[in-house]
Amino acid sequence: MTPVKEAPSLDLTFSHITDGLRILLVEDNSDQHYLVERFLRGSYASLFWAKSSEEALEMIEQEEFDLFVLDVMLPKMDGWELFSEIRKIPGHLRTPVLFLTCVVPPSEENLASDDHGYCRTLAKPSSKEGFRNAIINLLRG
């Protein structure tokens, strides 16, 4: 009889897939920043925070990032506009993007949002499990 392998836990899978990632969160709400920070605890990802699209673009010019987590409802330049600007920056045509938004129906969560499948949406508020699953699905393609 062959022993049955247990599926890896969500936490283990998440920690493995995010190991060493540099994540830029673009979010103007400090409570949401804190929540994402909590969701990433226990992983080996590095979280960077920009409070506006303009600040994010400056950071992207100076730093390398492996994943962008974008709020959609940002002042001045919203998350969709920021996404378009990020795609114009050399080296970021296929950088994965997770949109956090309160304007997407839950039935449309995790749907690919661009032609390449490198971005997804997640409704706010989200659970830790929902956030981690969205990132796992995004990074696995």
Buried (B, 14 or more C-beta within 10 A) or exposed (E): EEEEEEEEEEEEBBBEBBEEBEBBBBBBBEEBBEBBEEBBEBBEBBBBBBBBBBBBBEBBEEEEBBBBBBBBBBEEBBBEEBBEBBBEEEEBEEBBBBBBBEEBEEEEBBEBBEEEEBBBBBBBEBEBEBBBBBBBBBBEE
